[in-house]
Amino acid sequence: MDFDDLDIAAQSSLQGLKKEIQAADPATLRLLMTEARTFNAWQDKTVTVETLEQVYQIMKMGPTSANCCPARLVFLTSKGAKERLQPALKPNNVDKTMSAPVTAIIAHDIAFWQHAERMFPQNPAVQLAFKDNPAGAETAAFRNGSLQGAYFIIAARAVGLDCGPMSGFDNAMVDEEFFAETMFRSNFLCNIGYGDSSKTFKRLPRLDFDVACQVL
């Protein structure tokens, strides 16, 4: 296997990181996962565009297959933008969404392969093969876009935001309203902002390791 100068520099940087940080500290794990919660109510506090960009800059670094990076995000911050979304929402999701500082439409580009030359320059044919395989492209875009949606939630929490991800909406209506004449497809919605902790509910249970996992 041949490595160029950029590869060697990346290896050196990673080795330095691993020496400096072996694992996330307990407080970080609490913030990101173990004590983080889904929020349905929000403080009256603005989320800036700079903060949204910060979230994206973190999120985009998560791994995807052949670096396909199919996720596409639309941030709804204005009343007018939210009103375009409202007809697609299930009734129990209207109030929490209309009151959220930002609603992100987490979508994916099923024509992600159009960026192959830039995103996977060492072997763009890996992505370009999906050009003539639309079913495979849709599967790959959905799978990797879902991964990136999870990275989005973790990144948002990492910069101090709270999240309320949900799937209670009509995807076809959202695609028609926001993605007509594109190759983008909506996956899920995620309300983000600074949550009102006084309106959270008790945590629901999670499956135990021996129920959800196998070690073979």
N, C-alpha and C positions, 0 to 999 in steps of 0.2 A: 504494500500500500504506500503510495507516494503522498507526501505532505508538502505543501508550499509554505512560504514564510508566514502567511496569514493563519494557516492551520497551526503552525508551531507556536505563534503568539497566542492563539486561543487556548491551546493546551497549557501553556505557562500560566495564563490568567486563571484558568480553572483550577490548576494545582494550587495556586496561591489562595483562591477562595476556599478550597477544601481545608487548607491549613488554618485559615482564619476562622471559618465557621463550619462546625461539624453537623450541627442540627439547629432547628429553630428553638428558641427559648420557650419556656412554658407560657409566659405572658402572650407571646405572639400566637401560639397555638390556640389560646383562649379567645383572642380577638378574631382570628380568622375562621376557626372551626368549632372548637369544643364548647364554647359558651356564646358564640354568635347566634343570632336569632333572625327569623323572618319577620319583617315589619309590615304592618298594615296601616299605621298612623304616623304622622310626620310633624316635626317641628316646622314652624314658619321661618325657614332658613334657606337662603339661596345656595344652590350648587353652581359654582362658576364653570365656564367653559374650560378654563385652565385646569380645574380639577378633573373634568371629564377627559381631557387630553392626557392628564397624568395617569388616569385609570387605563386608558387605551395603551399608553406606552409600556405599562407593566404587563397588561393582558397579552399583548402581541408577542411576547417573548416565550410563551408556553409552546410546547411541541405540537406539531401536526404532521400528518403523513406527507413525506416528501416536501415538507415546508409549504403545503398548499394554502394555508391561511385563508379559508373560505369565508370566515365570519364577516358580516357587514352590519354596522350598527347605525340606527337612526335614533337620535336623542330628541324626544318631544319635551320641550320646556315651556312653550307658550300655550295660552288658553285655546287659541285657534288650532294649534297642532293636536292638542288633546281632544278637541271636539271632532276632529277628523277620525280619531281612533274610537271614540265613545260608542258609535253604533255597533262595532264589532265585539264589544265587551259583554260578557255574561253579567246579568244584573248585580250579582254579589261582588263583582270586581270594579264597578263603576266608581263608587265613592273613594275607595283607596287609591285608585289610579288618577282620578281627576284632582285629588288633593296632594298627590306626590309632587315634589319639586321637579323631578325628571322621570319620564318613562322611557326606557330603552327598548326598542324593538331589536331583538337579537335575531338576525337573519343570516343566510348563507348564500353565496354566489355559486350556482351550479355550473357556471362557466369559468370557474377559478383557473382553469388551465390556460386561459388567455394571458396570464401573467407568468407563465412557466419560465420564459427566458430570464426574467429577473429573479424569480423566487427560487428556482432550482437550476442555476446556470451550469452546474457540473454535469447534469443529465436531464435537460428539459423534456426529453422524450417520455420520461416517466409520467409527467403530468399531461403532456400533449396526447398521450394514448387515450385520455378520456374524451377528447374531441369527438371521436367516433363511437363512443360508448356512453350515451346519455344516461342510461339506467345506472351504470357504475359511477358516473360523475355525480348523480343525485345522491347516491348512497354515501360516497366519499365526502361530499359537501355537507350532508346532514350530520354524519358521524363526527367529522372534524370541527364543524361549526358548533356542535353541541359541546365538544371539549372546550372550545374557545369561550363558549357561554359560561362554562364553569370557571374558567380562568378569570372571566370578567367579574364574577361575584367575589372571588377571592381578592382580586386587585382592588375592587371598590372598598371592600372591608379594610384592606391594608392601608388605604389613604384616609380612613376614618368615616367612610360612608356606611350606611345601612342599606339592606336590599330586601325587596319583596318580589321574588321571581314568581311567575304564574303562567299557566297555560289555558286559563278560562276565557278564550276568545275565539273568534272565527278567523282562522288563518287565511282563507280565501278572500274574505273581505279586506283584511289588512294588506294582502298582496295586491289586490286590485286598487286600493286607495294609495298605497305608498310605493309600490314596485311595478306598476304597469309599464309594459314595454321594456322591462329589464329581465335579467336572469336571476334575480334575487328572490328568495323564498323565506318567509318568516318562520321562525322556530318557536320562540317563546318571548314573553315580555318580562321586563324586570324594572319595577319601580325602585328608584334610588333617591336617597336624601339623608337627612339626619333624623333618625327614628324617634318616636315618642315612646319611651320605655314604659310609661305608665299605662299604656294600652296593649301591652303584650300579654300573651296567654302562657300557661304552663307548658313546659316542653313535652312533646310527645315522645313515646319510646322509640328506640332503635333496635334493630335485630342484633342478637349476640353473635360473636365471632363464629361459634360452632354451628349456628343456623345458616349464616350467610356465606361462609367460607369453607373451602376444602384445601387441605394440604396433601398433595399426592407424592 
